[in-house]
Amino acid sequence: MTTLLTGGASPDDLGAVYRVTREGITIAALTEFTNSLKMFNSGYLLMVLTGLSKRTIQRRQQKPAEPLSSEQSARALLGAQTLEQAISVIGTPELAEAWMSKPAIGLDGWRPIDLMDNAIGTQLVSEFLTRLEYGVYQ
């Protein structure tokens, strides 16, 4: 699904992904991605993934082809990859949404979705999901 954001570039091709984020992902592509997830409210996910306010997103949606900044694009892509990872590890979008909305002991009681407000928190969630996937809880 993140190929919606990378223009078809494989997430494993970091050079191509870098170029896409450098040029900027459009709010239209990000909206299409959040709608495809079928988890959370699309507007809420846009705020989480970009770090932008609801009002700023509404203004940006008036110019859907205008790209986000390189930083916002990279943040959105990392968040999108983590959301996909959650669906893969937990099982379904509905279960992943429920898991991300509850405090996790392995994340010091934080709700995973709340940690995704910056790159370090997103990395913490991703690493915790990897531990869950492999059965390593400590």
Disulfide bonds with the S-S distance in Angstrom:
none
